[in-house]
Amino acid sequence: MKWITRSHVHVDRVACPWLITRFIDSDAEFLFVPKSKVLEVAQKTGAIPFDTPGAELHHREELCTFSVIVQEYALTDKALLRMAKVINAADTGRLDADPLAAGVEAIAVGYGLRFPDDLDNIERQFEVYDALYAWCRLDVARGES
């Protein structure tokens, strides 16, 4: 399936492709286009738009797109819900809402500077998100014991 969002990825536009690939669509193909073209290209290609104004999968009230996708796809993995708190805080600029948020924001900025090509950027950052998810699994397990 094709998915489409705005170019120049940052926290949510890296976290969402990670989430989609790992939990929703392992064969996902991602397209990155200018903000003004997302919905137009989505209509032409049949791609599912996300994290862009006018898309069904976009910020809602206090939730970033990552959290919206978790809700829409009824994902209940406790570590993923913990991760959503981190991503939401980092993406919505509420860095004080989670102790990991500022680090995720800093990593996103650094990767954006090092890897301006969106596909290259997300491919490289997926490893970071895999590690964050592993940490969230450990954090949840510690809280349950």
PyMOL commands that set and color helices and strands:
alter all, ss='L'
color gray80, all
select helices_A, chain A and resi 11-24+35-45+65-72+78-91+95-97+101-114+118-144
alter helices_A, ss='H'
color red, helices_A
select strands_A, chain A and resi 2-6+29-33+48-49
alter strands_A, ss='S'
color yellow, strands_A
deselect
rebuild
show_as cartoon
